[in-house]
Structure formats: C-alpha cells, structure tokens
Amino acid sequence: MSRPIAILGGTGPAGTGLALRWARAGETIIIGSRSDERAQEAASKIRQRAGSDARVSGTANAAACAATDLLALTIPFEGQVGLLKELKPSFQPGSILIDATVPLAAAVGGRASRTLGVWQGSAAQQTAELVPKGVKVVAAFQNCSADSLNGDDPVECDVIVCSDDPEATQLVCRLAAQIPGLRAIDGGKLENARLVEQLTALLVGLNIRHKGHGGIRITGLPASAYRSLG
Ligand SMILES: NC(=O)c1ccc[n+]([C@@H]2O[C@H](COP(=O)([O-])OP(=O)(O)OC[C@H]3O[C@@H](n4cnc5c(N)ncnc54)[C@H](OP(=O)(O)O)[C@@H]3O)[C@@H](O)[C@H]2O)c1
C-alpha cells in the first residue's frame, strides 16, 4: 500500500499480530495506544521480530488516527464506543477503517464463547455509526487467531471481508492476502459482519475445548472468490 496502516489499540495480541505480518510484507505500520510509551514499546518488539527493514512506529491513538487514512481497530468491544467518540475529530476524510472487533460477552463479565446483542446488528455496524460521515468501515479478521498471527507459520484461516464500499473491500482483501496462509473472500455488505462476528465465539469455545488456535475455511467457491499469496 502507498500509505501507512495505523492500528488503533495495536498493543494487544490481535493488533500486534496484524502489525507483525504486514510489517514483514513491507507495509509501514503505526501502532496506536492510549499510552505513547506502550505504543512505542510494542512497536519496538514488532521491529525486532519483523526484521531490520521493518517500518513500525508507535504513538497515541489520536495521533495514529490523524497520520493516515488507512486504519485498523483492534480493541475489546467494551472500549469501542468510548475510543471512537474520542477519535472522531482525528479521522481524515474518506478514511478506511478495518474493524476486527467481536462483541464477546466477556465485555460484561460473561463468557468469551458467547456474544452480546448489539442494537445496530454487529460491532462493525456500531463502529460505522460512530465514525465521521464518509469514513468507510470494513469488517475483517474477526475469525483469525491472534496466536497464529503472532507466530511464524502460515495462518490457516479465511478472512471474510464485509463492507458497503466495494473498493474498500477490495483494498482490504489485498491487505489480507499479503499474510501467508490467509485467503480473503468478499463477504458482501457490512451487515454480514453480524454473522462473521458470531463465528468467533464458536471458535473461542472450540479452541478452549480442543486446546488449539482454530480458524475458518470456506470451501467450494470458484478459485476467483479467493484472494491469497498463491
Ligand atoms: N485475540 C484474538 O485472537 C482475536 C482474534 C480476532 C479478533 N479479535 C478481536 O480483536 C479485538 C482486540 O483483541 P485483543 O485480544 O488484541 O484485545 P486486548 O488485548 O484485550 O486489547 C487490545 C488493546 O486494546 C486497548 N484497550 C483495552 N481496553 C480498552 C478500552 N476500554 N478502551 C480503549 N482501548 C482499550 C489496549 O491497548 P492500550 O492499553 O495500549 O491502549 C489493549 O492492548 C477484540 O475486539 C477481539 O474480540 C481478537
């Protein structure tokens, strides 16, 4: 991509995993955090793992958000409304925001293998309601295990990419396909994020039961439906 990718809340396992894989693919990454120091610490660890050429920096979420028009959101559901309200003035017009949030019941002290009802239909649709007009929300990566992303092996998972903007969907499909093992599939409109988010709770339960880092694979579509490294 010609522009940097800012990962808001990028200090947790989901954010660092994506950052590591994209940095290895040659992308420029800005890790965002509520704390400058934590962001810089996480960025430094990712640089150490991604190689000496890796371009990874860290800063506060608002500065990361203002620095580019390509963003990813990797924070727990309980922080989503507060952070997006705080960041509203920082978005560049027309930005693309990739949302990996899953409304796990753990957000209110419940089980991570259950989800919460979200009035808008999904966490991603809630995000779309909270960002400034014109910001394109793309739901993706909810089913990818952060443990796998943070490893060195190919990530055995399909990424279902949902958005109301077909160009933004294609861009995120290309980004996902840069990660070895991942296959991106255009999943249609943003409202389909509701179904994709629910699968994560199932995966959490399966991973607890079977002690693994399971993902999903969609079979039987024509080859043209899958975008991957090949
Ligand atoms: N872990 C996985 O395998 C996985 C897979 C797919 C999708 N997801 C989804 O991706 C999101 C992030 O997952 P994660 O496991 O990386 O989460 P996490 O470790 O709990 O949180 C990620 C980062 O979010 C920031 N944060 C935490 N609470 C916050 C709040 N109330 N307000 C603002 N920022 C807050 C923290 O960064 P600072 O303290 O540095 O600000 C934290 O390091 C979740 O919605 C999760 O459901 C996770």
Ligand as a Chemical Component Dictionary entry (heavy atoms), coordinates in Angstrom:
data_LIG
# 
_chem_comp.id                   LIG 
_chem_comp.type                 NON-POLYMER 
_chem_comp.pdbx_formal_charge   0 
_chem_comp.three_letter_code    LIG 
# 
loop_
_chem_comp_atom.comp_id 
_chem_comp_atom.atom_id 
_chem_comp_atom.alt_atom_id 
_chem_comp_atom.type_symbol 
_chem_comp_atom.charge 
_chem_comp_atom.model_Cartn_x 
_chem_comp_atom.model_Cartn_y 
_chem_comp_atom.model_Cartn_z 
_chem_comp_atom.pdbx_ordinal 
LIG N1  N1  N 0  -7.226  -12.167 20.300 1  
LIG C1  C1  C 0  -7.697  -12.786 19.230 2  
LIG O1  O1  O 0  -7.345  -13.954 18.909 3  
LIG C2  C2  C 0  -8.684  -12.062 18.343 4  
LIG C3  C3  C 0  -8.968  -12.607 17.091 5  
LIG C4  C4  C 0  -9.864  -11.933 16.260 6  
LIG C5  C5  C 0  -10.487 -10.775 16.704 7  
LIG N2  N2  N 1  -10.213 -10.285 17.951 8  
LIG C6  C6  C 0  -10.884 -9.064  18.378 9  
LIG O2  O2  O 0  -9.951  -8.001  18.225 10 
LIG C7  C7  C 0  -10.085 -7.091  19.305 11 
LIG C8  C8  C 0  -8.749  -6.988  20.042 12 
LIG O3  O3  O 0  -8.384  -8.248  20.557 13 
LIG P1  P1  P 0  -7.149  -8.417  21.558 14 
LIG O4  O4  O 0  -7.162  -9.818  22.016 15 
LIG O5  O5  O -1 -5.920  -7.844  20.956 16 
LIG O6  O6  O 0  -7.674  -7.456  22.740 17 
LIG P2  P2  P 0  -6.977  -6.882  24.060 18 
LIG O7  O7  O 0  -5.602  -7.410  24.197 19 
LIG O8  O8  O 0  -7.919  -7.080  25.195 20 
LIG O9  O9  O 0  -6.951  -5.322  23.743 21 
LIG C9  C9  C 0  -6.181  -4.758  22.724 22 
LIG C10 C10 C 0  -5.731  -3.368  23.122 23 
LIG O10 O10 O 0  -6.867  -2.512  23.236 24 
LIG C11 C11 C 0  -6.569  -1.476  24.161 25 
LIG N3  N3  N 0  -7.722  -1.346  25.077 26 
LIG C12 C12 C 0  -8.128  -2.227  26.025 27 
LIG N4  N4  N 0  -9.241  -1.776  26.640 28 
LIG C13 C13 C 0  -9.518  -0.590  26.048 29 
LIG C14 C14 C 0  -10.543 0.385   26.269 30 
LIG N5  N5  N 0  -11.504 0.201   27.191 31 
LIG N6  N6  N 0  -10.521 1.499   25.506 32 
LIG C15 C15 C 0  -9.563  1.704   24.582 33 
LIG N7  N7  N 0  -8.558  0.821   24.332 34 
LIG C16 C16 C 0  -8.556  -0.302  25.062 35 
LIG C17 C17 C 0  -5.320  -1.882  24.921 36 
LIG O11 O11 O 0  -4.257  -1.067  24.444 37 
LIG P3  P3  P 0  -3.631  0.149   25.293 38 
LIG O12 O12 O 0  -3.818  -0.194  26.748 39 
LIG O13 O13 O 0  -2.218  0.132   24.864 40 
LIG O14 O14 O 0  -4.401  1.353   24.858 41 
LIG C18 C18 C 0  -5.085  -3.306  24.506 42 
LIG O15 O15 O 0  -3.716  -3.657  24.418 43 
LIG C19 C19 C 0  -11.234 -7.602  20.173 44 
LIG O16 O16 O 0  -12.436 -6.967  19.821 45 
LIG C20 C20 C 0  -11.283 -9.075  19.847 46 
LIG O17 O17 O 0  -12.581 -9.631  20.031 47 
LIG C21 C21 C 0  -9.308  -10.901 18.745 48 
# 
loop_
_chem_comp_bond.comp_id 
_chem_comp_bond.atom_id_1 
_chem_comp_bond.atom_id_2 
_chem_comp_bond.value_order 
_chem_comp_bond.pdbx_ordinal 
LIG N1  C1  SING 1  
LIG C1  O1  DOUB 2  
LIG C1  C2  SING 3  
LIG C2  C3  SING 4  
LIG C2  C21 DOUB 5  
LIG C3  C4  DOUB 6  
LIG C4  C5  SING 7  
LIG C5  N2  DOUB 8  
LIG N2  C6  SING 9  
LIG N2  C21 SING 10 
LIG C6  O2  SING 11 
LIG C6  C20 SING 12 
LIG O2  C7  SING 13 
LIG C7  C8  SING 14 
LIG C7  C19 SING 15 
LIG C8  O3  SING 16 
LIG O3  P1  SING 17 
LIG P1  O4  DOUB 18 
LIG P1  O5  SING 19 
LIG P1  O6  SING 20 
LIG O6  P2  SING 21 
LIG P2  O7  DOUB 22 
LIG P2  O8  SING 23 
LIG P2  O9  SING 24 
LIG O9  C9  SING 25 
LIG C9  C10 SING 26 
LIG C10 O10 SING 27 
LIG C10 C18 SING 28 
LIG O10 C11 SING 29 
LIG C11 N3  SING 30 
LIG C11 C17 SING 31 
LIG N3  C12 SING 32 
LIG N3  C16 SING 33 
LIG C12 N4  DOUB 34 
LIG N4  C13 SING 35 
LIG C13 C14 SING 36 
LIG C13 C16 DOUB 37 
LIG C14 N5  SING 38 
LIG C14 N6  DOUB 39 
LIG N6  C15 SING 40 
LIG C15 N7  DOUB 41 
LIG N7  C16 SING 42 
LIG C17 O11 SING 43 
LIG C17 C18 SING 44 
LIG O11 P3  SING 45 
LIG P3  O12 DOUB 46 
LIG P3  O13 SING 47 
LIG P3  O14 SING 48 
LIG C18 O15 SING 49 
LIG C19 O16 SING 50 
LIG C19 C20 SING 51 
LIG C20 O17 SING 52 
# 
